[in-house]
Structures are given as structure tokens and as C-alpha cells.
Amino acid sequence: MSKEKFIIEEDDFLVRIFLSEQEKIKSVPLYEHIVLKCKELNIAGATVIRGIMGYGADRMMHTAKLLDLSVNLPIIIEIIDTEENIAKIRPILDEIINKGFITIEKVHVVKYRNK
């Protein structure tokens, strides 16, 4: 027996934060700090994605190859919520991100929920 579901469509904002895996705030990985701060602020959702290869402004290549002695892979954090809620986290990001960048774009979100 399948559950009945409903669909919600809305325009929200997507923030993508591009960091290095080694970026920290105190002894906590910066990506972890950001996700926990989002949860604390009741942001709708945040996901951390670990890249397998990439480079940034320093032009240093980072890969997940077996022979690499130290791993410093690219990290992307995606945050989705309303413009008002994104405005809550933005000043915090400006304060704690020292190396990296963010993109912000308007997105159309389709949410599926069980009744």
C-alpha cells in the first residue's frame, strides 16, 4: 500500500560554498561548522559534497589518488532555503570564510512529502 503524497513548488535560493577540506575554525572542519550553524538557524537544508579532484585560486591540483600523501580535497556545501533565511547565514559566512568562495542563485524547488 503506497502512501499518499503531496508536492510543494516554490522559488528559493541555493548557496554553494567552495572550500578546501583542510579549512578549519578552531579545531573543527569549516564545512562541519557551517552545516551545524545552518541547523542552529533552522535553514531548510545543507549538504556537504567531497570532490575527488579540483583546484582553486592557488592553482594547486588536489586529487583523491591512492598515491597522494596528504589529502586536501575540494569541498562544496550546498544550502537551500528562502531568501530571508539565506540572509541569516550570509553574514556568518562572510565572517568565517577566509579562503574559498560562494555562489548564490535563485532556484525552483519541487518538494515531495508524504501526507
Short mmCIF file of the C-alpha atoms (twelve columns), coordinates in Angstrom:
data_MODEL
# 
_entry.id   MODEL 
# 
loop_
_atom_site.group_PDB 
_atom_site.id 
_atom_site.type_symbol 
_atom_site.label_atom_id 
_atom_site.label_alt_id 
_atom_site.label_comp_id 
_atom_site.label_asym_id 
_atom_site.label_seq_id 
_atom_site.Cartn_x 
_atom_site.Cartn_y 
_atom_site.Cartn_z 
_atom_site.pdbx_PDB_model_num 
ATOM 1   C CA . MET A 1   0.000  0.000  0.000  1 
ATOM 2   C CA . SER A 2   1.585  3.283  -1.085 1 
ATOM 3   C CA . LYS A 3   1.303  6.415  0.997  1 
ATOM 4   C CA . GLU A 4   -0.400 9.438  -0.453 1 
ATOM 5   C CA . LYS A 5   1.986  12.288 -1.177 1 
ATOM 6   C CA . PHE A 6   1.791  15.957 -1.914 1 
ATOM 7   C CA . ILE A 7   4.068  18.246 -3.888 1 
ATOM 8   C CA . ILE A 8   5.165  21.767 -2.967 1 
ATOM 9   C CA . GLU A 9   6.787  24.051 -5.548 1 
ATOM 10  C CA . GLU A 10  8.498  27.295 -4.613 1 
ATOM 11  C CA . ASP A 11  11.279 29.649 -5.608 1 
ATOM 12  C CA . ASP A 12  14.177 29.559 -3.158 1 
ATOM 13  C CA . PHE A 13  17.886 30.340 -3.128 1 
ATOM 14  C CA . LEU A 14  20.808 27.955 -3.487 1 
ATOM 15  C CA . VAL A 15  24.133 28.862 -1.915 1 
ATOM 16  C CA . ARG A 16  27.189 26.867 -2.954 1 
ATOM 17  C CA . ILE A 17  30.284 27.238 -0.832 1 
ATOM 18  C CA . PHE A 18  33.609 26.076 -2.272 1 
ATOM 19  C CA . LEU A 19  36.284 25.295 0.323  1 
ATOM 20  C CA . SER A 20  39.331 23.205 0.949  1 
ATOM 21  C CA . GLU A 21  38.899 20.122 3.099  1 
ATOM 22  C CA . GLN A 22  41.633 21.380 5.440  1 
ATOM 23  C CA . GLU A 23  39.959 24.700 6.268  1 
ATOM 24  C CA . LYS A 24  39.143 24.777 9.980  1 
ATOM 25  C CA . ILE A 25  37.596 27.049 12.573 1 
ATOM 26  C CA . LYS A 26  39.382 26.313 15.832 1 
ATOM 27  C CA . SER A 27  39.868 22.534 15.521 1 
ATOM 28  C CA . VAL A 28  36.559 21.830 13.734 1 
ATOM 29  C CA . PRO A 29  36.408 21.412 9.946  1 
ATOM 30  C CA . LEU A 30  34.866 24.578 8.491  1 
ATOM 31  C CA . TYR A 31  32.306 22.586 6.489  1 
ATOM 32  C CA . GLU A 32  31.068 20.928 9.699  1 
ATOM 33  C CA . HIS A 33  30.856 24.275 11.490 1 
ATOM 34  C CA . ILE A 34  28.811 25.758 8.622  1 
ATOM 35  C CA . VAL A 35  26.335 22.857 8.492  1 
ATOM 36  C CA . LEU A 36  25.836 22.922 12.258 1 
ATOM 37  C CA . LYS A 37  25.297 26.702 12.126 1 
ATOM 38  C CA . CYS A 38  22.684 26.194 9.381  1 
ATOM 39  C CA . LYS A 39  20.868 23.663 11.554 1 
ATOM 40  C CA . GLU A 40  21.004 26.049 14.508 1 
ATOM 41  C CA . LEU A 41  19.446 28.803 12.336 1 
ATOM 42  C CA . ASN A 42  16.710 26.434 11.075 1 
ATOM 43  C CA . ILE A 43  17.918 26.615 7.486  1 
ATOM 44  C CA . ALA A 44  15.888 24.194 5.340  1 
ATOM 45  C CA . GLY A 45  18.818 22.060 4.205  1 
ATOM 46  C CA . ALA A 46  22.580 21.811 3.870  1 
ATOM 47  C CA . THR A 47  24.697 19.095 2.256  1 
ATOM 48  C CA . VAL A 48  28.470 18.631 2.100  1 
ATOM 49  C CA . ILE A 49  29.939 17.144 -1.075 1 
ATOM 50  C CA . ARG A 50  33.559 15.988 -1.185 1 
ATOM 51  C CA . GLY A 51  35.227 16.403 -4.554 1 
ATOM 52  C CA . ILE A 52  37.587 13.837 -5.986 1 
ATOM 53  C CA . MET A 53  39.632 16.335 -7.974 1 
ATOM 54  C CA . GLY A 54  39.935 20.089 -8.308 1 
ATOM 55  C CA . TYR A 55  41.989 23.233 -7.952 1 
ATOM 56  C CA . GLY A 56  41.377 26.768 -6.794 1 
ATOM 57  C CA . ALA A 57  42.945 30.195 -6.880 1 
ATOM 58  C CA . ASP A 58  46.322 28.806 -5.802 1 
ATOM 59  C CA . ARG A 59  46.314 26.597 -8.959 1 
ATOM 60  C CA . MET A 60  47.370 23.563 -6.865 1 
ATOM 61  C CA . MET A 61  45.762 20.340 -8.094 1 
ATOM 62  C CA . HIS A 62  44.105 18.223 -5.399 1 
ATOM 63  C CA . THR A 63  43.114 14.635 -6.168 1 
ATOM 64  C CA . ALA A 64  41.929 11.523 -4.363 1 
ATOM 65  C CA . LYS A 65  44.551 9.278  -5.972 1 
ATOM 66  C CA . LEU A 66  45.876 6.434  -3.865 1 
ATOM 67  C CA . LEU A 67  49.478 7.664  -4.009 1 
ATOM 68  C CA . ASP A 68  48.740 11.123 -2.561 1 
ATOM 69  C CA . LEU A 69  50.432 11.501 0.822  1 
ATOM 70  C CA . SER A 70  48.158 14.228 2.125  1 
ATOM 71  C CA . VAL A 71  44.523 14.662 1.242  1 
ATOM 72  C CA . ASN A 72  43.172 18.168 0.880  1 
ATOM 73  C CA . LEU A 73  40.195 17.631 -1.390 1 
ATOM 74  C CA . PRO A 74  37.703 20.231 -2.579 1 
ATOM 75  C CA . ILE A 75  34.534 20.580 -0.500 1 
ATOM 76  C CA . ILE A 76  31.231 22.002 -1.727 1 
ATOM 77  C CA . ILE A 77  28.467 22.853 0.721  1 
ATOM 78  C CA . GLU A 78  25.022 23.373 -0.772 1 
ATOM 79  C CA . ILE A 79  22.424 25.283 1.238  1 
ATOM 80  C CA . ILE A 80  18.842 25.790 0.044  1 
ATOM 81  C CA . ASP A 81  16.199 27.982 1.660  1 
ATOM 82  C CA . THR A 82  14.188 31.155 1.269  1 
ATOM 83  C CA . GLU A 83  15.893 34.476 0.607  1 
ATOM 84  C CA . GLU A 84  15.076 35.575 4.166  1 
ATOM 85  C CA . ASN A 85  16.685 32.512 5.735  1 
ATOM 86  C CA . ILE A 86  19.742 32.683 3.473  1 
ATOM 87  C CA . ALA A 87  20.137 36.281 4.674  1 
ATOM 88  C CA . LYS A 88  20.574 34.886 8.216  1 
ATOM 89  C CA . ILE A 89  23.597 32.749 7.308  1 
ATOM 90  C CA . ARG A 90  25.278 35.099 4.826  1 
ATOM 91  C CA . PRO A 91  26.934 37.450 7.400  1 
ATOM 92  C CA . ILE A 92  28.279 34.410 9.245  1 
ATOM 93  C CA . LEU A 93  29.785 33.042 6.021  1 
ATOM 94  C CA . ASP A 94  31.371 36.426 5.295  1 
ATOM 95  C CA . GLU A 95  32.987 36.338 8.728  1 
ATOM 96  C CA . ILE A 96  34.296 32.746 8.819  1 
ATOM 97  C CA . ILE A 97  35.348 32.003 5.225  1 
ATOM 98  C CA . ASN A 98  38.935 33.122 4.747  1 
ATOM 99  C CA . LYS A 99  39.795 31.095 1.664  1 
ATOM 100 C CA . GLY A 100 37.175 29.973 -0.835 1 
ATOM 101 C CA . PHE A 101 34.126 31.452 -2.497 1 
ATOM 102 C CA . ILE A 102 30.354 31.191 -2.637 1 
ATOM 103 C CA . THR A 103 27.770 31.395 -5.383 1 
ATOM 104 C CA . ILE A 104 24.137 32.329 -4.828 1 
ATOM 105 C CA . GLU A 105 21.386 31.646 -7.317 1 
ATOM 106 C CA . LYS A 106 17.622 31.583 -7.448 1 
ATOM 107 C CA . VAL A 107 16.265 28.054 -7.954 1 
ATOM 108 C CA . HIS A 108 12.865 26.492 -8.449 1 
ATOM 109 C CA . VAL A 109 12.402 23.753 -5.833 1 
ATOM 110 C CA . VAL A 110 9.990  20.830 -6.028 1 
ATOM 111 C CA . LYS A 111 9.463  19.162 -2.644 1 
ATOM 112 C CA . TYR A 112 7.850  15.743 -2.303 1 
ATOM 113 C CA . ARG A 113 6.228  14.888 1.031  1 
ATOM 114 C CA . ASN A 114 4.120  12.058 2.399  1 
ATOM 115 C CA . LYS A 115 0.750  13.042 3.808  1 
# 
